[in-house]
Amino acid sequence: MIEQVLNRRNVMRAFRQVMSNKGSAGVDGMSVNDLYQHLNKNRERIESELRQGKYLPQAILGVEIPKSNGKTRLLGIPTVTDRLLQQAVGQVIAIKFEMEFEDHSYGFRPNRNAQQAVLKAQEYINAGYHHIVDIDLKSFFDEVDHCILLQLLYRKVKCPLTLRLIRKWLRAPILINGKLTKRRKGVPQGSPLSPLSPLLSNIMLNELDKEMEKQGLHYVRYADDFSIYTKSNYAARKTGNSIYLFLKNKLKLPINREKSGIRKPVNFTLLGFGFVPTYVKGDKGKYQLVVSDKSWKLLKQKLKTITRKTTPCTFDERIQRIKEVQRGWLGYFRMASIQGKLKDLDGWLRNRLRYCIWSRLRREKKPERKRKNLISLGIDQEHAYSWSRTRMGGWAVAQSPILGTTITLERLCKRGYVTMLSVYVKIAPHLNEPLYTRPPESFRDTVV
């Protein structure tokens, strides 16, 4: 297998993938832009070491990033050389394992995505499986047992050189705050930077998929996020206990008891989506997709950062950044029914942009200069004089009629602004009309 890994076509494919992923430098400080030159000088030496089993990976750079709950997540960043070799090995191994993976596994696999997993979950819920076993694995990437993982790899990978290489990557120390720390379990997390991590997680959790298939369960799994769908509370408890024992005894993976439990559809979220009942005659018991409160909050935080008056960028740069967020966020949540919330969000976002414009006008110290700037926006002489001397706060002025009637939607659109609702209407796969009439207060869309 090592010859398949070092095949020129396979290595070039891995090189292009690493270059497209970009990412930060590892412990050696080498960036992806320097990789090509490095390979030209050291390719023969690296290939020789790999064939002789003498290649030693470098340490992993540990970087902590903040999570939405205030905690931090530790990411492991290998060197670009190791990333290239991991990608090359992963491409060869994936072919051998892909045919064994179950149909209801959607994470990090070709032609599969999170939307397919959510639609499958919606299908189960609409079929009457309203008791959901939601299991959260506790720090999955940090708890993977190396012995179990290597045993699973040995079933398909018989090449001792390739297995040794993978073992060395798994055991490579991690550099945290200048100190090297040994690793005896877990795989480095950070899918774009650690190409093997998603594949190894699928190989490990494929044993869980087989167990659930053996028990005839209805489930959906996306990487380490999985949920099981049953028709009764008794069946949910029985299934949850059985899977808990399997994870504990067979795979040695702990679960997070605080985040795990039995959910009803209205209290359940999957990959950023929520489920609410429809209120259309003839569709009783059916559920539609919405965006979870946490996802709305994260979107608003991103837009707030872009439209903060102290953010050092021009108006055109703000518009460009907003468009980038729009494309990514709406592309992911295009299946959800979110027309009402998007309309409210667009109004809030326009006021944020008006606030940025007004803050720029207020920088002028002389009231007369402010008055001339307001006149240039189209405000009449009388109102321009009074508003140039106002003591109101900037956010209050941004929501006032004086800016709403001058910095209009049409004027913003001429500068490149596009409403999120208009983008959503173009890309939404379902009908633009809402699927419900007027739901109860507990399910009603709230204004962000």
Contacts in CASP RR format, 6 or more apart in sequence:
PFRMAT RR
TARGET T0000
AUTHOR 0000-0000-0000
METHOD contacts of the structure
MODEL  1
MIEQVLNRRNVMRAFRQVMSNKGSAGVDGMSVNDLYQHLNKNRERIESEL
RQGKYLPQAILGVEIPKSNGKTRLLGIPTVTDRLLQQAVGQVIAIKFEME
FEDHSYGFRPNRNAQQAVLKAQEYINAGYHHIVDIDLKSFFDEVDHCILL
QLLYRKVKCPLTLRLIRKWLRAPILINGKLTKRRKGVPQGSPLSPLSPLL
SNIMLNELDKEMEKQGLHYVRYADDFSIYTKSNYAARKTGNSIYLFLKNK
LKLPINREKSGIRKPVNFTLLGFGFVPTYVKGDKGKYQLVVSDKSWKLLK
QKLKTITRKTTPCTFDERIQRIKEVQRGWLGYFRMASIQGKLKDLDGWLR
NRLRYCIWSRLRREKKPERKRKNLISLGIDQEHAYSWSRTRMGGWAVAQS
PILGTTITLERLCKRGYVTMLSVYVKIAPHLNEPLYTRPPESFRDTVV
1 92 0 8 1.000
1 157 0 8 1.000
1 158 0 8 1.000
1 159 0 8 1.000
1 161 0 8 1.000
1 162 0 8 1.000
2 50 0 8 1.000
2 51 0 8 1.000
2 159 0 8 1.000
2 161 0 8 1.000
2 162 0 8 1.000
4 10 0 8 1.000
4 92 0 8 1.000
5 11 0 8 1.000
5 50 0 8 1.000
5 85 0 8 1.000
5 88 0 8 1.000
5 89 0 8 1.000
5 92 0 8 1.000
5 162 0 8 1.000
6 47 0 8 1.000
6 50 0 8 1.000
6 51 0 8 1.000
6 88 0 8 1.000
10 88 0 8 1.000
10 91 0 8 1.000
10 92 0 8 1.000
11 84 0 8 1.000
11 88 0 8 1.000
13 88 0 8 1.000
13 91 0 8 1.000
14 84 0 8 1.000
14 85 0 8 1.000
14 87 0 8 1.000
14 88 0 8 1.000
14 91 0 8 1.000
14 195 0 8 1.000
15 35 0 8 1.000
15 36 0 8 1.000
15 39 0 8 1.000
15 84 0 8 1.000
17 87 0 8 1.000
17 195 0 8 1.000
18 32 0 8 1.000
18 35 0 8 1.000
18 80 0 8 1.000
18 83 0 8 1.000
18 84 0 8 1.000
18 87 0 8 1.000
18 195 0 8 1.000
19 32 0 8 1.000
19 35 0 8 1.000
21 32 0 8 1.000
21 83 0 8 1.000
21 192 0 8 1.000
21 193 0 8 1.000
21 195 0 8 1.000
22 32 0 8 1.000
22 192 0 8 1.000
23 32 0 8 1.000
23 77 0 8 1.000
23 192 0 8 1.000
23 193 0 8 1.000
24 61 0 8 1.000
24 63 0 8 1.000
24 77 0 8 1.000
24 193 0 8 1.000
25 31 0 8 1.000
25 61 0 8 1.000
25 77 0 8 1.000
25 79 0 8 1.000
25 80 0 8 1.000
26 58 0 8 1.000
26 60 0 8 1.000
26 61 0 8 1.000
26 77 0 8 1.000
26 78 0 8 1.000
26 79 0 8 1.000
26 80 0 8 1.000
27 58 0 8 1.000
27 59 0 8 1.000
27 60 0 8 1.000
27 61 0 8 1.000
27 79 0 8 1.000
27 175 0 8 1.000
28 58 0 8 1.000
28 79 0 8 1.000
28 81 0 8 1.000
29 79 0 8 1.000
30 38 0 8 1.000
30 79 0 8 1.000
30 80 0 8 1.000
30 81 0 8 1.000
31 80 0 8 1.000
32 80 0 8 1.000
34 80 0 8 1.000
35 80 0 8 1.000
35 81 0 8 1.000
35 84 0 8 1.000
38 80 0 8 1.000
38 81 0 8 1.000
39 46 0 8 1.000
39 84 0 8 1.000
46 55 0 8 1.000
46 81 0 8 1.000
46 85 0 8 1.000
49 55 0 8 1.000
50 85 0 8 1.000
50 161 0 8 1.000
50 165 0 8 1.000
51 161 0 8 1.000
53 161 0 8 1.000
53 164 0 8 1.000
53 165 0 8 1.000
55 85 0 8 1.000
55 165 0 8 1.000
55 168 0 8 1.000
56 168 0 8 1.000
57 78 0 8 1.000
57 79 0 8 1.000
57 82 0 8 1.000
57 165 0 8 1.000
57 168 0 8 1.000
57 169 0 8 1.000
57 172 0 8 1.000
58 78 0 8 1.000
58 79 0 8 1.000
58 81 0 8 1.000
58 82 0 8 1.000
58 172 0 8 1.000
59 172 0 8 1.000
59 173 0 8 1.000
59 174 0 8 1.000
59 175 0 8 1.000
59 180 0 8 1.000
60 76 0 8 1.000
60 77 0 8 1.000
60 78 0 8 1.000
60 172 0 8 1.000
60 173 0 8 1.000
60 174 0 8 1.000
60 175 0 8 1.000
60 188 0 8 1.000
61 76 0 8 1.000
61 77 0 8 1.000
61 78 0 8 1.000
61 174 0 8 1.000
61 175 0 8 1.000
62 74 0 8 1.000
62 75 0 8 1.000
62 76 0 8 1.000
62 77 0 8 1.000
62 174 0 8 1.000
62 175 0 8 1.000
62 176 0 8 1.000
63 74 0 8 1.000
63 75 0 8 1.000
63 76 0 8 1.000
63 77 0 8 1.000
64 72 0 8 1.000
64 73 0 8 1.000
64 74 0 8 1.000
64 75 0 8 1.000
65 72 0 8 1.000
65 73 0 8 1.000
65 75 0 8 1.000
66 72 0 8 1.000
66 73 0 8 1.000
67 73 0 8 1.000
68 294 0 8 1.000
68 297 0 8 1.000
68 298 0 8 1.000
73 189 0 8 1.000
74 142 0 8 1.000
74 176 0 8 1.000
74 189 0 8 1.000
75 188 0 8 1.000
75 189 0 8 1.000
75 190 0 8 1.000
75 193 0 8 1.000
76 174 0 8 1.000
76 188 0 8 1.000
76 189 0 8 1.000
76 190 0 8 1.000
76 193 0 8 1.000
76 194 0 8 1.000
77 188 0 8 1.000
77 190 0 8 1.000
77 193 0 8 1.000
77 194 0 8 1.000
78 86 0 8 1.000
78 169 0 8 1.000
78 172 0 8 1.000
78 188 0 8 1.000
78 193 0 8 1.000
78 194 0 8 1.000
82 169 0 8 1.000
82 172 0 8 1.000
83 193 0 8 1.000
83 194 0 8 1.000
83 195 0 8 1.000
85 165 0 8 1.000
86 169 0 8 1.000
86 194 0 8 1.000
86 195 0 8 1.000
86 196 0 8 1.000
87 195 0 8 1.000
89 162 0 8 1.000
89 165 0 8 1.000
89 166 0 8 1.000
89 196 0 8 1.000
90 195 0 8 1.000
90 196 0 8 1.000
90 199 0 8 1.000
92 162 0 8 1.000
93 153 0 8 1.000
93 156 0 8 1.000
93 157 0 8 1.000
93 162 0 8 1.000
93 199 0 8 1.000
94 199 0 8 1.000
96 156 0 8 1.000
96 157 0 8 1.000
97 156 0 8 1.000
97 199 0 8 1.000
97 202 0 8 1.000
97 203 0 8 1.000
97 206 0 8 1.000
98 109 0 8 1.000
98 110 0 8 1.000
100 156 0 8 1.000
100 206 0 8 1.000
101 109 0 8 1.000
101 202 0 8 1.000
101 206 0 8 1.000
101 209 0 8 1.000
102 206 0 8 1.000
102 209 0 8 1.000
102 210 0 8 1.000
102 213 0 8 1.000
104 120 0 8 1.000
104 209 0 8 1.000
104 219 0 8 1.000
104 220 0 8 1.000
104 221 0 8 1.000
105 112 0 8 1.000
105 202 0 8 1.000
105 205 0 8 1.000
105 206 0 8 1.000
105 209 0 8 1.000
105 221 0 8 1.000
105 222 0 8 1.000
106 112 0 8 1.000
106 113 0 8 1.000
106 114 0 8 1.000
106 116 0 8 1.000
106 117 0 8 1.000
106 120 0 8 1.000
106 220 0 8 1.000
106 221 0 8 1.000
106 222 0 8 1.000
107 113 0 8 1.000
107 114 0 8 1.000
107 117 0 8 1.000
107 198 0 8 1.000
107 202 0 8 1.000
107 221 0 8 1.000
107 222 0 8 1.000
107 223 0 8 1.000
108 191 0 8 1.000
108 198 0 8 1.000
108 199 0 8 1.000
108 201 0 8 1.000
108 202 0 8 1.000
108 223 0 8 1.000
109 202 0 8 1.000
114 222 0 8 1.000
114 271 0 8 1.000
114 332 0 8 1.000
115 332 0 8 1.000
115 335 0 8 1.000
117 220 0 8 1.000
117 221 0 8 1.000
117 222 0 8 1.000
117 270 0 8 1.000
117 271 0 8 1.000
118 270 0 8 1.000
118 271 0 8 1.000
118 273 0 8 1.000
118 289 0 8 1.000
118 335 0 8 1.000
119 335 0 8 1.000
120 220 0 8 1.000
121 220 0 8 1.000
121 227 0 8 1.000
121 229 0 8 1.000
121 270 0 8 1.000
121 275 0 8 1.000
122 275 0 8 1.000
122 287 0 8 1.000
122 288 0 8 1.000
122 289 0 8 1.000
124 218 0 8 1.000
124 220 0 8 1.000
124 229 0 8 1.000
125 132 0 8 1.000
125 229 0 8 1.000
125 265 0 8 1.000
125 275 0 8 1.000
125 287 0 8 1.000
126 285 0 8 1.000
126 286 0 8 1.000
126 287 0 8 1.000
128 231 0 8 1.000
128 285 0 8 1.000
129 218 0 8 1.000
129 229 0 8 1.000
129 230 0 8 1.000
129 231 0 8 1.000
130 231 0 8 1.000
130 264 0 8 1.000
130 265 0 8 1.000
131 229 0 8 1.000
131 230 0 8 1.000
131 231 0 8 1.000
131 232 0 8 1.000
131 233 0 8 1.000
131 235 0 8 1.000
131 236 0 8 1.000
131 262 0 8 1.000
131 264 0 8 1.000
132 227 0 8 1.000
132 228 0 8 1.000
132 229 0 8 1.000
132 230 0 8 1.000
132 236 0 8 1.000
132 262 0 8 1.000
132 263 0 8 1.000
132 264 0 8 1.000
132 265 0 8 1.000
132 268 0 8 1.000
133 227 0 8 1.000
133 228 0 8 1.000
133 229 0 8 1.000
133 230 0 8 1.000
133 236 0 8 1.000
133 239 0 8 1.000
133 240 0 8 1.000
133 243 0 8 1.000
133 261 0 8 1.000
133 262 0 8 1.000
134 227 0 8 1.000
134 259 0 8 1.000
134 260 0 8 1.000
134 261 0 8 1.000
134 262 0 8 1.000
134 263 0 8 1.000
134 268 0 8 1.000
135 226 0 8 1.000
135 227 0 8 1.000
135 228 0 8 1.000
135 240 0 8 1.000
135 243 0 8 1.000
135 244 0 8 1.000
135 247 0 8 1.000
135 255 0 8 1.000
135 260 0 8 1.000
135 261 0 8 1.000
136 225 0 8 1.000
136 255 0 8 1.000
136 256 0 8 1.000
136 259 0 8 1.000
136 260 0 8 1.000
137 143 0 8 1.000
137 224 0 8 1.000
137 247 0 8 1.000
137 253 0 8 1.000
137 254 0 8 1.000
137 255 0 8 1.000
137 256 0 8 1.000
138 253 0 8 1.000
138 254 0 8 1.000
138 255 0 8 1.000
138 256 0 8 1.000
140 201 0 8 1.000
140 224 0 8 1.000
140 253 0 8 1.000
141 186 0 8 1.000
141 187 0 8 1.000
141 188 0 8 1.000
141 189 0 8 1.000
141 197 0 8 1.000
141 201 0 8 1.000
141 224 0 8 1.000
142 185 0 8 1.000
142 186 0 8 1.000
142 189 0 8 1.000
143 185 0 8 1.000
143 186 0 8 1.000
143 252 0 8 1.000
143 253 0 8 1.000
143 254 0 8 1.000
144 185 0 8 1.000
144 186 0 8 1.000
144 187 0 8 1.000
144 200 0 8 1.000
144 201 0 8 1.000
144 204 0 8 1.000
144 253 0 8 1.000
145 185 0 8 1.000
145 186 0 8 1.000
145 251 0 8 1.000
145 252 0 8 1.000
145 253 0 8 1.000
146 167 0 8 1.000
146 170 0 8 1.000
146 171 0 8 1.000
146 184 0 8 1.000
146 185 0 8 1.000
146 186 0 8 1.000
148 204 0 8 1.000
148 251 0 8 1.000
148 252 0 8 1.000
149 170 0 8 1.000
149 187 0 8 1.000
149 200 0 8 1.000
149 203 0 8 1.000
149 204 0 8 1.000
150 163 0 8 1.000
150 166 0 8 1.000
150 167 0 8 1.000
150 170 0 8 1.000
152 203 0 8 1.000
152 204 0 8 1.000
152 206 0 8 1.000
152 207 0 8 1.000
153 163 0 8 1.000
153 166 0 8 1.000
153 203 0 8 1.000
154 163 0 8 1.000
157 163 0 8 1.000
157 166 0 8 1.000
166 196 0 8 1.000
169 196 0 8 1.000
170 183 0 8 1.000
170 186 0 8 1.000
170 187 0 8 1.000
171 182 0 8 1.000
171 183 0 8 1.000
171 184 0 8 1.000
172 183 0 8 1.000
173 180 0 8 1.000
173 181 0 8 1.000
173 182 0 8 1.000
173 183 0 8 1.000
174 180 0 8 1.000
174 181 0 8 1.000
174 183 0 8 1.000
174 188 0 8 1.000
175 181 0 8 1.000
187 194 0 8 1.000
187 196 0 8 1.000
187 197 0 8 1.000
187 200 0 8 1.000
187 201 0 8 1.000
188 194 0 8 1.000
188 197 0 8 1.000
189 197 0 8 1.000
190 197 0 8 1.000
191 197 0 8 1.000
191 198 0 8 1.000
198 223 0 8 1.000
201 223 0 8 1.000
201 224 0 8 1.000
202 223 0 8 1.000
204 251 0 8 1.000
205 221 0 8 1.000
205 223 0 8 1.000
205 224 0 8 1.000
205 226 0 8 1.000
205 251 0 8 1.000
207 250 0 8 1.000
207 251 0 8 1.000
208 221 0 8 1.000
208 226 0 8 1.000
208 243 0 8 1.000
208 246 0 8 1.000
208 247 0 8 1.000
208 251 0 8 1.000
209 219 0 8 1.000
209 221 0 8 1.000
211 243 0 8 1.000
211 246 0 8 1.000
211 250 0 8 1.000
212 219 0 8 1.000
212 228 0 8 1.000
212 243 0 8 1.000
215 239 0 8 1.000
215 242 0 8 1.000
217 228 0 8 1.000
217 229 0 8 1.000
217 230 0 8 1.000
217 239 0 8 1.000
218 228 0 8 1.000
218 229 0 8 1.000
218 230 0 8 1.000
219 226 0 8 1.000
219 227 0 8 1.000
219 228 0 8 1.000
219 229 0 8 1.000
220 226 0 8 1.000
220 227 0 8 1.000
220 229 0 8 1.000
220 270 0 8 1.000
222 271 0 8 1.000
225 270 0 8 1.000
225 271 0 8 1.000
227 268 0 8 1.000
227 270 0 8 1.000
228 236 0 8 1.000
228 239 0 8 1.000
228 240 0 8 1.000
228 243 0 8 1.000
230 236 0 8 1.000
230 239 0 8 1.000
233 262 0 8 1.000
236 262 0 8 1.000
237 262 0 8 1.000
244 255 0 8 1.000
247 253 0 8 1.000
247 254 0 8 1.000
247 255 0 8 1.000
248 254 0 8 1.000
248 255 0 8 1.000
265 275 0 8 1.000
265 276 0 8 1.000
265 277 0 8 1.000
265 287 0 8 1.000
266 275 0 8 1.000
266 276 0 8 1.000
266 277 0 8 1.000
266 442 0 8 1.000
266 443 0 8 1.000
268 274 0 8 1.000
268 275 0 8 1.000
269 292 0 8 1.000
269 294 0 8 1.000
272 291 0 8 1.000
272 292 0 8 1.000
272 294 0 8 1.000
272 295 0 8 1.000
272 333 0 8 1.000
273 289 0 8 1.000
273 290 0 8 1.000
273 291 0 8 1.000
273 292 0 8 1.000
273 333 0 8 1.000
273 335 0 8 1.000
273 336 0 8 1.000
274 289 0 8 1.000
274 290 0 8 1.000
274 291 0 8 1.000
274 292 0 8 1.000
274 336 0 8 1.000
275 287 0 8 1.000
275 288 0 8 1.000
275 289 0 8 1.000
275 290 0 8 1.000
276 287 0 8 1.000
276 288 0 8 1.000
276 290 0 8 1.000
276 436 0 8 1.000
276 439 0 8 1.000
276 443 0 8 1.000
277 285 0 8 1.000
277 286 0 8 1.000
277 287 0 8 1.000
277 288 0 8 1.000
277 436 0 8 1.000
277 439 0 8 1.000
277 443 0 8 1.000
278 285 0 8 1.000
278 286 0 8 1.000
278 287 0 8 1.000
278 288 0 8 1.000
278 435 0 8 1.000
278 436 0 8 1.000
279 436 0 8 1.000
279 437 0 8 1.000
279 438 0 8 1.000
279 439 0 8 1.000
280 286 0 8 1.000
280 435 0 8 1.000
280 436 0 8 1.000
280 437 0 8 1.000
283 435 0 8 1.000
288 337 0 8 1.000
288 435 0 8 1.000
288 436 0 8 1.000
289 335 0 8 1.000
289 336 0 8 1.000
289 337 0 8 1.000
290 336 0 8 1.000
290 337 0 8 1.000
290 338 0 8 1.000
290 445 0 8 1.000
291 333 0 8 1.000
291 336 0 8 1.000
291 338 0 8 1.000
291 341 0 8 1.000
295 333 0 8 1.000
296 341 0 8 1.000
296 448 0 8 1.000
299 325 0 8 1.000
299 329 0 8 1.000
299 345 0 8 1.000
299 448 0 8 1.000
300 345 0 8 1.000
300 448 0 8 1.000
302 325 0 8 1.000
303 322 0 8 1.000
303 325 0 8 1.000
303 349 0 8 1.000
303 352 0 8 1.000
304 352 0 8 1.000
305 311 0 8 1.000
306 318 0 8 1.000
306 321 0 8 1.000
306 322 0 8 1.000
306 325 0 8 1.000
307 318 0 8 1.000
307 322 0 8 1.000
307 349 0 8 1.000
307 352 0 8 1.000
307 353 0 8 1.000
307 355 0 8 1.000
307 356 0 8 1.000
309 355 0 8 1.000
309 356 0 8 1.000
309 359 0 8 1.000
311 318 0 8 1.000
313 321 0 8 1.000
315 353 0 8 1.000
315 356 0 8 1.000
315 357 0 8 1.000
315 415 0 8 1.000
316 415 0 8 1.000
316 416 0 8 1.000
318 353 0 8 1.000
318 356 0 8 1.000
319 415 0 8 1.000
319 416 0 8 1.000
319 417 0 8 1.000
322 349 0 8 1.000
322 417 0 8 1.000
323 418 0 8 1.000
326 418 0 8 1.000
326 420 0 8 1.000
326 423 0 8 1.000
327 423 0 8 1.000
330 420 0 8 1.000
330 423 0 8 1.000
330 424 0 8 1.000
330 427 0 8 1.000
331 427 0 8 1.000
334 424 0 8 1.000
334 427 0 8 1.000
334 428 0 8 1.000
334 429 0 8 1.000
335 428 0 8 1.000
335 429 0 8 1.000
335 430 0 8 1.000
337 430 0 8 1.000
337 434 0 8 1.000
337 435 0 8 1.000
337 436 0 8 1.000
338 424 0 8 1.000
338 445 0 8 1.000
339 421 0 8 1.000
339 424 0 8 1.000
339 432 0 8 1.000
339 434 0 8 1.000
340 434 0 8 1.000
340 445 0 8 1.000
341 445 0 8 1.000
341 446 0 8 1.000
341 447 0 8 1.000
341 448 0 8 1.000
342 419 0 8 1.000
342 420 0 8 1.000
342 421 0 8 1.000
342 424 0 8 1.000
343 421 0 8 1.000
344 447 0 8 1.000
344 448 0 8 1.000
345 420 0 8 1.000
345 448 0 8 1.000
346 419 0 8 1.000
346 420 0 8 1.000
346 421 0 8 1.000
348 448 0 8 1.000
349 420 0 8 1.000
350 409 0 8 1.000
350 412 0 8 1.000
350 417 0 8 1.000
351 395 0 8 1.000
351 398 0 8 1.000
351 399 0 8 1.000
352 398 0 8 1.000
353 407 0 8 1.000
353 412 0 8 1.000
353 417 0 8 1.000
354 398 0 8 1.000
354 403 0 8 1.000
354 404 0 8 1.000
354 407 0 8 1.000
355 394 0 8 1.000
355 395 0 8 1.000
355 397 0 8 1.000
355 398 0 8 1.000
357 403 0 8 1.000
357 407 0 8 1.000
358 394 0 8 1.000
358 397 0 8 1.000
358 398 0 8 1.000
358 403 0 8 1.000
359 394 0 8 1.000
361 370 0 8 1.000
361 373 0 8 1.000
361 374 0 8 1.000
362 370 0 8 1.000
362 394 0 8 1.000
364 370 0 8 1.000
364 373 0 8 1.000
367 388 0 8 1.000
367 389 0 8 1.000
368 388 0 8 1.000
370 388 0 8 1.000
370 389 0 8 1.000
371 384 0 8 1.000
371 385 0 8 1.000
371 388 0 8 1.000
372 384 0 8 1.000
374 383 0 8 1.000
374 384 0 8 1.000
374 387 0 8 1.000
374 388 0 8 1.000
375 381 0 8 1.000
375 384 0 8 1.000
377 406 0 8 1.000
377 407 0 8 1.000
378 406 0 8 1.000
379 387 0 8 1.000
379 402 0 8 1.000
379 406 0 8 1.000
383 402 0 8 1.000
387 397 0 8 1.000
387 402 0 8 1.000
390 397 0 8 1.000
392 400 0 8 1.000
397 403 0 8 1.000
409 417 0 8 1.000
409 419 0 8 1.000
425 432 0 8 1.000
438 444 0 8 1.000
END
